[in-house]
Each structure stands twice: as C-alpha cells, then as structure tokens.
Amino acid sequence: MSETTANRIALLREAKTLPDLINNRVKAGPEDEAIRQYDRAAGKWVSTTFRELAAQILVWRKAYAKSALPQEARVGILLPNGINAICADQGALSNALTPVPMHAIDTPGASAFILVDSQASILVTNKLSRWREIEKTGIMLPDLEHVVFTEEEKVPPVSGGIALHALKDWLKAGESVPESSLTRHPEPDDLGAIVYTSGTTGKPKGVMLTHRNFLTNIVDTTDCLTPIVGDVFLSFLPVSHTFERTLGYYLALGMGCTVAINRSIMLLAEDFKAIRPTALISVPRIYERVYAKLNTVLAKKGKLAQSAFEWAVEAGWRRFCKKNKLPVEHTAREWLDFIILPTLTKRVSETLMAQFGGRLRAAISGGAAINPKVARVFCGLGMPLIQGYGMTETSPVIAGNHLDDNQPQTVGHPFTSVRVRLGEGNEIQVQGPSVMKGYWKRPDATRDAFTADGWLKTGDVGEFVNGDHLCIRGRIKEIIVTSTGEKIPPVDLESAIETDPLFAQTMVLGENRPFISLIAVLAPEEWKKLAESLSLDPADPASLSSGAARQAVIRRAKAAASGFQNYALPRAATLTLDPWTIDNGLITPTLKLKRGPLKAKFASEIEQMYERRKG
C-alpha cells in the first residue's frame, strides 16, 4: 500500500459525519477530479473538482437553510444519479437534515407512500411530469411543504398547497443566507438517511441509518477493497441503493477517487469503453448478462471456438484456485497450462476485460449471489471479481472477499467491526456499529428484527467454511420446501437458469408441491430461433403454450442448472414474452422478484402446470 493511499485511509478514519468525507478531501486535494458527468447539451463529459463540488454543496446548504426546516426534517430525493443527487444529499446532511433516498425508477404510488411514511418536508426531483404522476395517485401528502425541480426552468408556484420551485430559483433564494449563520451541524448518531427496503413481500420499511453506521462500514470496506490514487468508479446502480450509496459514492469520494456517472443503463456498454473504470460496484445481473452474451457469441462461432474458450477458462480457473488455496480441478491436459495460460487464456481474458473498458482492477458483486458458473468463467479469465454480502439494515456490507483471498463460493470474511454468529436454524445474526438504529415509526418491526439479546436477524441461512469464510445457504423464508421434503434455494436456481440467454427472467415454484415448476420470460430473439427450430410460428401466442416449446424450454433450463440435484430441476413450465417490470409491479427497483404479485398474476397457469403433470 503506497503512503498516499495510507494517508487517504487515515483521513477517511478521521471523518465523524458524512459531510466530513468531502470536506476533508477539499483540504487534501481540492483540484482532484470528484465527478465526471455527461453534459448532453454540450455533447461531452464534464469534470467537477472537489473544490467545485464543495462550492455547489454550499449553495444547496444555504437554500435548505432558507427553507427553515427543523433539525432532522426529512428530505425526499427522487433523482437519477448525478451531481444534483449528490448536492441534494450533501446539502441536507450538512444542515443536519435527514435525506430519504428514493428510487428514480420506482412507481408513483411507491414514491407517494415513502413521502407520507417518512413525513418528508421537501421533495427534490427532476421533472414536473414526475410530480404530476405522484399527484395522480390521490395520496395525501400532509407534511410536504416544498417540491424542487432540477430540470425545469419554470414551474407553477403552488400545487395543492405545496410550494413548487425551479432549482435555479430555489438556490437563488438561498443566496441571501450568510455563510456565518450556518451553525447547525450533524452529530455522529444523527440519522444519515432513512432508506426504504424494496418491499418484496409487503409495504417497504424505512431503515434508519446514522452517520456512524455508514462511516463504520465505509472504513471497514477498505480492508476488502482499497481504492487507490487515480481510481475511477463507474456509477450506474442507483445511489438510493445502500450498496451503491456506501461504496460507489461515500467510499469513492471519501478516498479522493473519481465517480463517473453512467448516462443510462442502455448506454452502459458504451460508457465502460468511454470511462474505462478501474473499480466497479455491481449486482450479479450485469455480470450474468455479459456471460450470456459471451455464450451467444460462442454459439455462433461453432464448436471449435467453444472448446477453445472452455480450455482457456479451465486453465485460468486452475491458476486462480492455486492462488486462492482452493481445490484444484485436475484434467489430462493440465500439463499444457504453461503454454495455454500465456497464450489462449491471455487472449480470451483481454477480450473479456475489454467489455469493461480494459483496466478494471476491482469488481465487487453484491445484492444477490452470483452464479457459480459465471464466477468460474470471470475469475478463471482474470477478472478481479469479488463477492460480498450484506443488507440495507447493516449499512450494508456484512462480509466480503479480498482480491488476494478470493473464494467465490463464499461471501468472504465478516468485516472488522461486524460480529457474526449462527443462530437457530443456522440463521446469520449480526451485531456491530454498522447495524441500523431501527425501522422508522415501526417499533414492533424493529423489535422483531432483533433477538432477545440484541443481534440483528438477517433471515439468511449460512455456515462458516475454510476457516472464517461465510457461505450463504439460502433465505429462511424463501427456501422452497416441496411436499417430498426437499429444500431448494429459488434465487440460486433462477440465477443458474438465466445463464442461458433464452431466459430473460425466471421464477421457480414448488412450495408444498411434488416438484419444481418454472415461469419464464423468454428473450424475443432467442425465442424466435427456438420456435423456428421447432417449426412453430414465433409471432403466434399459441406457440408459447405448445407442448414442444414447453419441453424444449425445460430441457434448456435443466441443462443450465445441471449443477443442481435432480429434484431441484423444473419439470413443468409456463412461457411468456411479457417482461416483468417495476411499472407493472412485478419487480422491485433493485430488480428483485415480487413473488406474491407474480404468483397472483400466474395463479391459473401455476395450477395448470401441476394438473398437467398429474395426468
């Protein structure tokens, strides 16, 4: 570790509240690049230094002060990633207000619920049309006083008794506030955010996280991922997601790194090549999409290309296992590794890494378990992929692998400040200063979240392997128990099936049923190829219900999930081309399945799958 990096970590440790992260960097490196964002009007990427960022935050802080809100008043922030989202957050934090980050892609009803539940006094959003959609829900917002729009030049002054402001006008009003009057500052145990969980099984709960909660997790992360001078993070997960918020925003800026803002998820592949990030915070779905794309390309190139790719991965995986003290896979051609590694594996690795810009030195995967097949390919080809584990209630990271101690089948070591034990049924339970203060206005839910002796119940089943590496075995509530008593982790099974590019989205079922069944959203182009191979018309909806199509899909699903026990493989399938989206209420803003609504939507199809198999 260089002295400069060590100094940056020391400065990170000095922060007592979240605003200190940027304030300390202004003193240490005012001209370092903090933010890189695409200016659509100018048609180019624009950089903002830490000094310039701090100046903009001060302007926002004055505007908040002009609004004369009481300490810890809630500020709803409904914005896409970008400098405005950061200034809205930092300006509120500096004024001892409580940010309530909201998913920019969430439904109007969900946004309205959060505004009501958090009793937000101000909403900062980008467009008037977004606000009108919230109004259309008809949900009353009794505590909301102001709405500020970042992308509007002019707005009506009032709507339903709530003052509306264009950002430039709101900021201008704050210019009259003297800097000397900004005497209110947050304390370490004040709320740093109320972050609402995704609500896969019901109404979301507001997780109360303090400045100390966040800062503890940020400092702990440096033991797992140590940002270095010159690192560039590409930010594409929403900063309303605690994973991105803590690591891709607070940690990155606190270490003096550059945060480049992805233009949109549709342009992610282009932005990888334009930004060439060195560090990446991502969910498994991104890596799995790249893996599926690789499989599609290889299928077009033929058997020889596929065999060469598999050999390159095989040799690379052996090298990876030796380095990380994992069991080594021995084959008859192992003796050729000394030739394959510097030639074939190196060439394939360079092709893979080029998809991410070519200079990635750390890629963290979290939010869900990464598929073992994907991990094997990426790690075998030299991708610096490390898996971690956490939850919003722990700010969020509980454990993580290291670049020099990476065991992909686990989620690594518990963080320094996190104590982990296995409770009843091997449930992972956690204590430590990064654990939440509780759920906002939900004392009963808060009590239920902890054991009698004060440990947070994660709801995840785990075990320790290879010393103190934590391994996740499934969710207590999500484990499928069939009528024959077999236990299957649905998320892991779905992830495996989705490595086949035919499957855009999947949900497996089987609770109290005799076998596992599958509901699958098929990728249109892949479905077209499959249908034509079966002499079916891909444009005819009836083709999706044909026995030939269902059986072909089941065969593909079983092949993709061949690492699972036979009882875990699907025996019946329902096929659709209609995607599950946030707008239709079938997935959460963090792209997790809403299993209850999905089961309700496909209730008749589910019954038919099990009735057909009876016959």
C-alpha positions as CSV (number, residue, x, y, z in Angstrom):
1,M,0.0,0.0,0.0
2,S,1.5,3.4,-1.0
3,E,2.0,6.1,1.5
4,T,-0.5,8.3,-0.3
5,T,-3.2,5.6,-0.2
6,A,-2.4,5.0,3.5
7,N,-2.8,8.8,4.2
8,R,-6.2,8.8,2.4
9,I,-7.4,5.9,4.6
10,A,-6.2,7.7,7.7
11,L,-8.1,10.8,6.6
12,L,-11.2,8.6,5.9
13,R,-11.0,7.4,9.5
14,E,-11.0,11.0,10.8
15,A,-14.5,11.7,9.5
16,K,-17.1,11.9,12.2
17,T,-20.1,12.7,10.0
18,L,-20.8,12.1,6.3
19,P,-20.1,15.7,5.2
20,D,-16.6,15.3,6.5
21,L,-15.8,12.9,3.7
22,I,-15.9,15.6,1.0
23,N,-14.8,18.5,3.3
24,N,-11.6,16.6,4.2
25,R,-10.9,15.8,0.6
26,V,-11.2,19.5,-0.3
27,K,-8.4,20.3,2.2
28,A,-6.2,17.4,1.0
29,G,-6.8,17.6,-2.8
30,P,-9.1,20.4,-3.9
31,E,-8.2,20.1,-7.6
32,D,-8.7,16.3,-7.8
33,E,-11.5,15.2,-10.0
34,A,-14.5,14.3,-8.0
35,I,-17.4,13.8,-10.5
36,R,-17.4,13.1,-14.2
37,Q,-20.8,13.5,-15.9
38,Y,-22.0,13.7,-19.4
39,D,-23.3,17.1,-20.5
40,R,-26.0,16.4,-23.1
41,A,-26.3,20.0,-24.2
42,A,-22.5,20.3,-24.8
43,G,-22.2,16.7,-26.0
44,K,-19.2,15.9,-23.9
45,W,-18.0,14.6,-20.5
46,V,-17.5,17.3,-17.9
47,S,-15.4,17.1,-14.7
48,T,-16.0,18.7,-11.3
49,T,-13.2,19.0,-8.8
50,F,-13.7,18.5,-5.1
51,R,-13.3,22.3,-4.6
52,E,-16.0,23.0,-7.2
53,L,-18.3,20.2,-5.7
54,A,-17.9,21.7,-2.2
55,A,-18.9,25.2,-3.5
56,Q,-22.0,23.7,-5.1
57,I,-23.0,21.9,-2.0
58,L,-22.7,25.1,0.0
59,V,-25.2,26.8,-2.4
60,W,-27.6,23.9,-1.7
61,R,-27.0,24.1,2.0
62,K,-27.9,27.8,2.0
63,A,-31.1,27.0,0.1
64,Y,-32.1,24.4,2.7
65,A,-31.3,26.8,5.5
66,K,-33.6,29.4,3.8
67,S,-36.4,26.9,4.0
68,A,-36.1,27.0,7.8
69,L,-36.7,23.3,8.4
70,P,-36.3,21.8,11.9
71,Q,-33.3,19.6,12.6
72,E,-33.6,16.1,11.2
73,A,-36.6,17.1,9.0
74,R,-36.8,14.6,6.1
75,V,-35.8,15.5,2.5
76,G,-37.1,13.1,-0.2
77,I,-34.6,12.8,-3.0
78,L,-36.1,11.4,-6.2
79,L,-33.3,11.9,-8.7
80,P,-31.2,9.9,-11.2
81,N,-27.6,9.5,-10.3
82,G,-25.6,12.7,-10.8
83,I,-24.2,15.8,-9.3
84,N,-27.6,17.2,-8.4
85,A,-28.4,14.0,-6.4
86,I,-25.0,14.3,-4.6
87,C,-25.6,18.0,-3.8
88,A,-29.2,17.4,-2.6
89,D,-27.9,14.7,-0.3
90,Q,-24.8,16.5,1.0
91,G,-26.6,19.9,1.4
92,A,-29.2,18.2,3.5
93,L,-26.7,16.3,5.6
94,S,-24.6,19.4,6.2
95,N,-27.7,21.1,7.6
96,A,-28.5,18.3,10.0
97,L,-31.5,17.2,7.9
98,T,-32.3,13.6,7.0
99,P,-32.2,12.5,3.4
100,V,-34.7,10.0,2.2
101,P,-33.2,8.5,-1.0
102,M,-35.9,7.3,-3.4
103,H,-35.6,5.1,-6.4
104,A,-35.8,7.2,-9.6
105,I,-37.4,4.3,-11.4
106,D,-40.0,3.5,-8.8
107,T,-43.7,3.7,-9.3
108,P,-45.6,6.9,-8.4
109,G,-47.5,5.0,-5.8
110,A,-44.4,3.8,-4.1
111,S,-42.9,7.3,-4.1
112,A,-46.0,8.7,-2.6
113,F,-46.0,6.1,0.1
114,I,-42.4,6.9,1.1
115,L,-43.2,10.6,1.2
116,V,-46.1,10.1,3.5
117,D,-44.4,7.5,5.7
118,S,-41.2,9.5,6.2
119,Q,-43.2,12.7,6.7
120,A,-40.9,14.4,4.2
121,S,-41.0,18.2,4.3
122,I,-39.2,18.7,0.9
123,L,-39.1,16.6,-2.2
124,V,-36.2,17.2,-4.7
125,T,-37.0,15.6,-8.1
126,N,-36.1,16.3,-11.7
127,K,-39.3,16.8,-13.7
128,L,-42.7,18.3,-13.2
129,S,-44.2,15.3,-15.0
130,R,-42.9,13.0,-12.3
131,W,-44.6,15.1,-9.7
132,R,-47.8,15.1,-11.6
133,E,-47.8,11.3,-11.6
134,I,-47.4,11.3,-7.8
135,E,-50.3,13.7,-7.5
136,K,-52.5,11.5,-9.7
137,T,-52.2,8.7,-7.1
138,G,-54.6,10.8,-5.0
139,I,-52.5,10.0,-1.9
140,M,-52.5,13.0,0.5
141,L,-49.1,14.4,1.5
142,P,-49.8,16.4,4.6
143,D,-46.2,17.0,5.7
144,L,-44.8,18.1,2.3
145,E,-44.1,21.8,2.0
146,H,-41.9,22.2,-1.0
147,V,-41.0,20.4,-4.2
148,V,-37.8,21.4,-6.1
149,F,-37.3,20.5,-9.8
150,T,-33.8,20.2,-11.1
151,E,-34.7,20.0,-14.8
152,E,-37.4,22.7,-15.1
153,E,-36.8,26.3,-16.0
154,K,-40.3,27.4,-14.8
155,V,-43.0,25.8,-12.7
156,P,-46.3,26.9,-11.3
157,P,-45.8,28.4,-7.8
158,V,-48.2,26.2,-5.9
159,S,-49.9,22.8,-6.3
160,G,-52.4,21.6,-3.8
161,G,-51.0,24.0,-1.1
162,I,-47.4,22.8,-1.8
163,A,-44.9,25.3,-3.0
164,L,-43.2,24.4,-6.3
165,H,-39.7,25.7,-7.2
166,A,-37.4,25.5,-10.2
167,L,-34.0,24.7,-8.9
168,K,-32.3,27.9,-10.0
169,D,-35.0,30.0,-8.2
170,W,-34.7,27.9,-5.1
171,L,-31.0,28.2,-5.0
172,K,-31.1,31.9,-5.7
173,A,-33.4,32.4,-2.7
174,G,-30.7,30.9,-0.5
175,E,-28.0,33.3,-1.6
176,S,-29.2,35.8,1.0
177,V,-28.2,33.4,3.8
178,P,-24.8,34.4,5.2
179,E,-22.3,31.5,5.5
180,S,-21.6,32.6,9.0
181,S,-25.2,31.8,10.0
182,L,-24.8,28.1,9.0
183,T,-24.1,26.9,12.5
184,R,-26.2,23.7,12.6
185,H,-24.1,20.6,12.1
186,P,-25.0,16.9,12.4
187,E,-23.7,14.6,15.1
188,P,-22.4,11.1,14.5
189,D,-25.5,9.4,15.9
190,D,-27.9,11.6,14.0
191,L,-29.7,10.0,11.1
192,G,-27.7,9.9,7.9
193,A,-30.6,8.6,5.9
194,I,-33.9,6.7,6.1
195,V,-33.6,4.1,3.3
196,Y,-36.7,2.2,2.4
197,T,-36.4,-1.5,1.7
198,S,-37.7,-2.8,-1.6
199,G,-40.8,-4.4,-0.1
200,T,-40.9,-7.8,-1.9
201,T,-43.5,-9.1,0.5
202,G,-45.3,-6.0,1.6
203,K,-45.0,-2.3,2.2
204,P,-41.4,-1.1,2.4
205,K,-40.0,-0.2,5.8
206,G,-37.7,2.8,6.4
207,V,-34.3,1.7,7.7
208,M,-32.8,4.3,10.0
209,L,-29.1,4.6,9.4
210,T,-26.9,7.0,11.3
211,H,-23.7,8.8,10.2
212,R,-21.8,6.4,12.4
213,N,-23.4,3.4,10.8
214,F,-22.3,4.5,7.3
215,L,-18.8,5.6,8.3
216,T,-18.1,2.4,10.1
217,N,-19.0,0.4,7.0
218,I,-17.0,2.7,4.8
219,V,-13.8,2.3,6.8
220,D,-14.3,-1.4,7.1
221,T,-14.7,-1.7,3.3
222,T,-11.1,-0.6,2.8
223,D,-9.9,-3.9,4.3
224,C,-11.7,-5.6,1.4
225,L,-11.5,-3.1,-1.4
226,T,-8.8,-0.4,-1.0
227,P,-9.4,2.4,-3.5
228,I,-6.1,3.8,-4.7
229,V,-5.0,7.2,-6.1
230,G,-6.4,7.6,-9.6
231,D,-9.3,5.1,-9.3
232,V,-12.3,5.8,-11.3
233,F,-15.7,4.3,-10.3
234,L,-18.5,4.0,-12.9
235,S,-21.7,4.7,-11.0
236,F,-24.8,3.0,-12.6
237,L,-26.6,1.4,-9.6
238,P,-29.0,4.0,-8.1
239,V,-27.5,5.9,-5.2
240,S,-30.8,5.2,-3.4
241,H,-29.5,1.6,-3.2
242,T,-27.4,1.4,0.0
243,F,-24.8,-0.8,-1.7
244,E,-24.0,1.9,-4.3
245,R,-24.5,4.7,-1.8
246,T,-21.9,3.4,0.7
247,L,-19.3,2.0,-1.7
248,G,-19.8,3.8,-5.0
249,Y,-20.5,7.2,-3.6
250,Y,-19.3,7.8,0.0
251,L,-16.3,5.5,-0.1
252,A,-15.2,6.6,-3.6
253,L,-15.4,10.3,-2.8
254,G,-14.1,9.9,0.7
255,M,-10.9,8.3,-0.7
256,G,-10.5,11.1,-3.3
257,C,-11.5,8.9,-6.3
258,T,-13.5,10.0,-9.3
259,V,-17.1,9.0,-9.6
260,A,-18.2,8.8,-13.3
261,I,-22.0,8.9,-13.8
262,N,-23.4,6.3,-16.3
263,R,-25.6,8.1,-18.9
264,S,-28.2,5.4,-18.8
265,I,-28.3,1.6,-18.3
266,M,-28.9,1.3,-22.1
267,L,-25.5,3.0,-22.7
268,L,-23.6,1.0,-20.1
269,A,-21.6,-0.9,-22.6
270,E,-20.5,2.3,-24.3
271,D,-19.8,4.0,-21.0
272,F,-17.5,1.2,-19.9
273,K,-15.4,1.9,-23.0
274,A,-15.6,5.7,-22.7
275,I,-14.8,5.9,-19.0
276,R,-12.6,2.8,-18.7
277,P,-13.3,2.4,-14.9
278,T,-10.8,0.9,-12.6
279,A,-13.4,0.0,-9.9
280,L,-16.9,-1.3,-10.2
281,I,-19.8,-1.8,-7.8
282,S,-22.4,-4.0,-9.4
283,V,-25.1,-6.6,-8.9
284,P,-24.7,-10.1,-10.4
285,R,-27.2,-9.4,-13.1
286,I,-24.7,-7.2,-15.0
287,Y,-22.0,-9.9,-15.0
288,E,-24.6,-12.6,-15.9
289,R,-25.7,-10.5,-18.9
290,V,-22.1,-10.3,-20.1
291,Y,-21.8,-14.1,-19.6
292,A,-25.0,-14.7,-21.6
293,K,-23.7,-12.5,-24.4
294,L,-20.4,-14.5,-24.4
295,N,-22.4,-17.7,-24.8
296,T,-24.4,-16.3,-27.6
297,V,-21.3,-15.2,-29.5
298,L,-19.6,-18.5,-28.9
299,A,-22.7,-20.4,-30.2
300,K,-22.4,-18.5,-33.5
301,K,-18.7,-19.3,-33.8
302,G,-19.2,-23.0,-33.5
303,K,-17.8,-26.0,-31.6
304,L,-14.1,-25.2,-32.1
305,A,-14.4,-21.7,-30.6
306,Q,-16.4,-23.1,-27.7
307,S,-13.8,-25.7,-27.0
308,A,-11.0,-23.2,-27.1
309,F,-12.9,-20.9,-24.7
310,E,-13.6,-23.7,-22.3
311,W,-9.9,-24.7,-22.3
312,A,-8.9,-21.1,-21.6
313,V,-11.2,-20.9,-18.7
314,E,-10.2,-24.4,-17.4
315,A,-6.5,-23.4,-17.3
316,G,-7.3,-20.0,-15.8
317,W,-9.5,-21.5,-13.1
318,R,-6.7,-23.8,-12.1
319,R,-4.4,-20.9,-11.7
320,F,-7.0,-18.9,-9.7
321,C,-7.6,-21.9,-7.4
322,K,-3.9,-22.4,-6.7
323,K,-3.5,-18.7,-5.9
324,N,-6.5,-18.7,-3.5
325,K,-5.8,-22.1,-1.9
326,L,-9.0,-23.7,-3.4
327,P,-9.3,-27.3,-4.6
328,V,-7.7,-27.6,-8.0
329,E,-9.5,-29.2,-10.9
330,H,-7.1,-31.7,-12.5
331,T,-7.5,-32.9,-16.1
332,A,-5.5,-34.8,-18.6
333,R,-4.4,-31.6,-20.4
334,E,-3.3,-29.8,-17.2
335,W,0.4,-30.3,-18.2
336,L,-0.2,-27.8,-21.1
337,D,-1.2,-25.0,-18.8
338,F,2.2,-23.4,-19.1
339,I,1.5,-22.9,-22.8
340,I,-2.3,-22.2,-22.6
341,L,-2.1,-19.5,-19.9
342,P,0.2,-17.0,-21.6
343,T,-1.4,-17.5,-25.0
344,L,-5.0,-18.7,-25.2
345,T,-6.2,-17.7,-21.7
346,K,-4.5,-14.3,-22.0
347,R,-6.2,-13.5,-25.4
348,V,-9.6,-14.6,-24.2
349,S,-9.1,-12.6,-20.9
350,E,-8.2,-9.5,-22.9
351,T,-11.4,-9.8,-24.9
352,L,-13.5,-10.2,-21.7
353,M,-11.8,-7.3,-19.9
354,A,-12.3,-5.0,-23.0
355,Q,-16.0,-5.3,-22.4
356,F,-15.5,-3.4,-19.1
357,G,-13.0,-0.8,-20.5
358,G,-9.8,-2.8,-20.2
359,R,-8.3,-1.5,-17.0
360,L,-10.7,-2.9,-14.3
361,R,-8.7,-3.8,-11.1
362,A,-11.6,-4.4,-8.7
363,A,-15.2,-5.5,-9.4
364,I,-17.5,-6.0,-6.4
365,S,-20.6,-8.1,-6.8
366,G,-23.3,-7.8,-4.2
367,G,-27.1,-7.6,-3.7
368,A,-27.6,-11.3,-4.5
369,A,-25.5,-14.4,-5.0
370,I,-23.5,-14.6,-8.2
371,N,-23.9,-17.8,-10.2
372,P,-21.0,-20.2,-9.7
373,K,-20.7,-20.8,-13.5
374,V,-20.3,-17.0,-14.1
375,A,-17.8,-16.7,-11.2
376,R,-15.7,-19.6,-12.6
377,V,-15.5,-18.0,-16.1
378,F,-14.8,-14.5,-14.9
379,C,-12.3,-15.5,-12.2
380,G,-10.7,-18.0,-14.5
381,L,-10.1,-15.3,-17.1
382,G,-8.5,-12.9,-14.7
383,M,-11.5,-10.7,-14.0
384,P,-10.9,-9.2,-10.5
385,L,-14.4,-10.2,-9.3
386,I,-15.0,-10.3,-5.5
387,Q,-18.3,-11.2,-3.9
388,G,-19.7,-9.6,-0.8
389,Y,-22.8,-9.9,1.3
390,G,-25.0,-7.5,3.3
391,M,-28.3,-5.9,3.7
392,T,-29.7,-2.4,4.0
393,E,-30.0,-2.8,7.8
394,T,-26.2,-3.2,8.1
395,S,-25.2,-0.1,6.0
396,P,-25.0,-2.5,4.1
397,V,-21.9,-4.8,3.9
398,I,-21.5,-7.6,6.4
399,A,-18.7,-9.7,4.8
400,G,-16.6,-9.6,1.7
401,N,-13.9,-11.5,-0.2
402,H,-10.5,-9.9,-0.8
403,L,-8.6,-9.6,-4.1
404,D,-5.8,-11.7,-2.5
405,D,-8.1,-14.1,-0.7
406,N,-11.0,-14.7,-3.0
407,Q,-13.3,-17.7,-2.6
408,P,-16.2,-17.2,-4.9
409,Q,-18.3,-19.9,-3.4
410,T,-18.4,-17.8,-0.2
411,V,-19.0,-14.2,0.6
412,G,-15.6,-13.8,2.4
413,H,-14.7,-12.7,5.9
414,P,-17.0,-10.7,8.2
415,F,-16.0,-7.1,8.3
416,T,-13.7,-5.9,11.1
417,S,-16.5,-4.1,13.0
418,V,-19.1,-6.8,12.4
419,R,-19.7,-9.7,14.7
420,V,-21.5,-12.6,13.1
421,R,-22.9,-15.7,14.7
422,L,-25.2,-18.5,13.5
423,G,-28.4,-18.7,15.5
424,E,-31.4,-21.1,15.3
425,G,-31.5,-23.0,12.0
426,N,-28.1,-21.5,11.2
427,E,-29.6,-18.1,10.7
428,I,-26.9,-15.4,10.2
429,Q,-27.1,-12.9,13.0
430,V,-25.2,-9.7,13.3
431,Q,-24.0,-7.1,15.8
432,G,-21.9,-4.0,15.5
433,P,-21.8,-0.2,15.0
434,S,-22.9,-0.5,11.3
435,V,-26.2,-2.1,12.4
436,M,-29.3,0.1,11.9
437,K,-30.9,2.2,14.6
438,G,-34.2,0.6,13.7
439,Y,-37.2,0.9,11.4
440,W,-38.8,4.4,11.1
441,K,-42.0,4.5,13.2
442,R,-42.1,0.7,13.4
443,P,-41.2,-0.2,16.9
444,D,-42.8,-3.7,16.6
445,A,-40.9,-4.4,13.4
446,T,-37.7,-3.2,15.0
447,R,-38.2,-5.5,18.0
448,D,-39.0,-8.4,15.7
449,A,-35.8,-7.8,13.7
450,F,-33.6,-8.5,16.7
451,T,-33.1,-11.4,19.0
452,A,-33.8,-11.1,22.7
453,D,-30.0,-10.4,23.3
454,G,-29.7,-7.7,20.6
455,W,-28.5,-9.5,17.5
456,L,-30.0,-8.5,14.1
457,K,-31.7,-11.4,12.4
458,T,-30.8,-11.4,8.7
459,G,-33.2,-14.1,7.6
460,D,-30.3,-15.8,5.7
461,V,-29.0,-19.3,6.4
462,G,-25.3,-19.6,6.5
463,E,-22.2,-21.6,7.6
464,F,-18.5,-20.9,8.0
465,V,-16.2,-22.8,5.7
466,N,-12.4,-22.9,5.1
467,G,-11.8,-21.1,8.4
468,D,-13.9,-18.0,8.8
469,H,-15.3,-17.6,5.3
470,L,-19.0,-17.1,5.4
471,C,-21.2,-19.1,3.0
472,I,-24.8,-18.3,2.3
473,R,-27.1,-21.3,2.0
474,G,-30.4,-19.5,1.3
475,R,-33.2,-17.5,2.8
476,I,-35.2,-18.8,5.7
477,K,-38.4,-17.6,4.2
478,E,-37.5,-18.1,0.5
479,I,-36.3,-21.7,0.7
480,I,-38.8,-23.9,-1.2
481,V,-39.8,-27.0,0.7
482,T,-41.5,-29.4,-1.7
483,S,-44.2,-31.9,-0.5
484,T,-41.5,-34.6,-0.6
485,G,-39.4,-32.6,1.9
486,E,-36.7,-31.5,-0.5
487,K,-35.3,-27.9,0.1
488,I,-34.3,-25.7,-2.9
489,P,-33.0,-22.1,-2.9
490,P,-35.1,-20.4,-5.6
491,V,-32.8,-17.4,-6.2
492,D,-29.7,-19.6,-6.8
493,L,-31.7,-21.9,-9.2
494,E,-33.2,-18.9,-11.1
495,S,-29.7,-17.4,-11.4
496,A,-28.4,-20.7,-12.9
497,I,-31.2,-21.0,-15.4
498,E,-30.7,-17.4,-16.5
499,T,-27.2,-18.1,-17.6
500,D,-28.8,-19.4,-20.8
501,P,-29.6,-16.4,-23.0
502,L,-33.0,-17.8,-23.8
503,F,-34.2,-16.8,-20.3
504,A,-34.7,-13.1,-19.7
505,Q,-36.4,-13.6,-16.3
506,T,-37.4,-16.6,-14.4
507,M,-39.3,-17.7,-11.2
508,V,-39.4,-21.2,-9.9
509,L,-42.1,-22.6,-7.6
510,G,-42.8,-25.7,-5.7
511,E,-43.6,-24.9,-2.1
512,N,-45.7,-27.8,-0.7
513,R,-45.9,-29.2,-4.3
514,P,-44.5,-32.5,-5.5
515,F,-41.9,-30.9,-7.9
516,I,-40.4,-27.7,-9.1
517,S,-42.0,-25.7,-11.9
518,L,-40.9,-22.7,-13.9
519,I,-42.4,-19.5,-15.2
520,A,-40.1,-17.9,-17.7
521,V,-39.9,-14.6,-19.7
522,L,-38.1,-15.5,-22.9
523,A,-35.7,-13.2,-24.7
524,P,-37.5,-12.4,-28.0
525,E,-34.6,-13.1,-30.4
526,E,-33.8,-16.4,-28.7
527,W,-37.4,-17.4,-28.7
528,K,-37.6,-16.8,-32.4
529,K,-34.7,-19.1,-33.1
530,L,-36.1,-21.8,-30.8
531,A,-39.6,-21.6,-32.2
532,E,-38.4,-21.8,-35.8
533,S,-36.2,-24.9,-34.9
534,L,-39.5,-26.5,-33.6
535,S,-41.4,-25.5,-36.7
536,L,-43.5,-23.1,-34.7
537,D,-44.6,-19.5,-35.5
538,P,-42.8,-17.3,-33.0
539,A,-45.4,-14.5,-33.6
540,D,-48.3,-16.7,-32.7
541,P,-49.0,-16.5,-28.9
542,A,-50.3,-20.1,-29.1
543,S,-46.8,-21.3,-29.8
544,L,-45.7,-20.4,-26.3
545,S,-48.3,-22.9,-25.0
546,S,-47.3,-25.8,-27.2
547,G,-46.0,-28.9,-25.6
548,A,-43.0,-28.9,-27.9
549,A,-42.0,-25.4,-26.8
550,R,-42.5,-26.2,-23.1
551,Q,-40.5,-29.4,-23.3
552,A,-37.6,-27.7,-25.2
553,V,-37.5,-24.9,-22.6
554,I,-37.5,-27.4,-19.8
555,R,-34.5,-29.2,-21.4
556,R,-32.7,-25.9,-21.7
557,A,-33.4,-24.9,-18.1
558,K,-32.2,-28.3,-16.8
559,A,-29.0,-28.0,-18.9
560,A,-28.3,-24.5,-17.5
561,A,-29.0,-25.7,-13.9
562,S,-27.2,-29.1,-14.3
563,G,-25.2,-28.4,-11.1
564,F,-28.3,-28.8,-9.0
565,Q,-29.8,-32.1,-7.7
566,N,-32.3,-33.7,-10.0
567,Y,-35.2,-32.9,-7.6
568,A,-34.4,-29.2,-7.9
569,L,-34.8,-29.1,-11.7
570,P,-38.1,-27.9,-13.2
571,R,-40.5,-30.4,-14.7
572,A,-43.1,-28.0,-16.0
573,A,-43.0,-24.6,-17.5
574,T,-45.2,-21.6,-18.3
575,L,-43.8,-19.3,-21.1
576,T,-44.3,-15.6,-21.8
577,L,-42.7,-12.8,-23.7
578,D,-44.1,-10.0,-21.5
579,P,-41.3,-8.7,-19.2
580,W,-41.7,-8.2,-15.5
581,T,-41.1,-4.5,-14.7
582,I,-41.2,-2.0,-11.9
583,D,-44.1,-0.3,-13.7
584,N,-46.3,-3.4,-13.7
585,G,-45.5,-4.1,-10.1
586,L,-43.7,-7.4,-10.6
587,I,-40.2,-6.5,-9.6
588,T,-38.7,-4.1,-7.1
589,P,-36.5,-1.1,-8.0
590,T,-33.5,-3.3,-7.2
591,L,-34.7,-5.8,-9.8
592,K,-35.8,-8.5,-7.3
593,L,-38.9,-10.5,-8.0
594,K,-42.1,-9.6,-6.2
595,R,-43.1,-13.2,-5.7
596,G,-46.5,-12.6,-4.2
597,P,-47.8,-10.5,-7.1
598,L,-46.2,-12.8,-9.6
599,K,-47.9,-15.9,-8.1
600,A,-51.2,-14.0,-8.1
601,K,-50.8,-13.0,-11.8
602,F,-50.0,-16.5,-12.9
603,A,-52.3,-18.3,-10.4
604,S,-54.3,-20.2,-13.1
605,E,-51.1,-21.1,-15.1
606,I,-49.5,-22.5,-11.9
607,E,-52.5,-24.7,-11.2
608,Q,-52.5,-25.9,-14.8
609,M,-48.8,-26.9,-14.6
610,Y,-49.4,-29.2,-11.7
611,E,-52.7,-30.5,-13.1
612,R,-51.0,-31.4,-16.4
613,R,-48.3,-33.4,-14.6
614,K,-50.9,-35.3,-12.6
615,G,-52.2,-36.6,-15.9
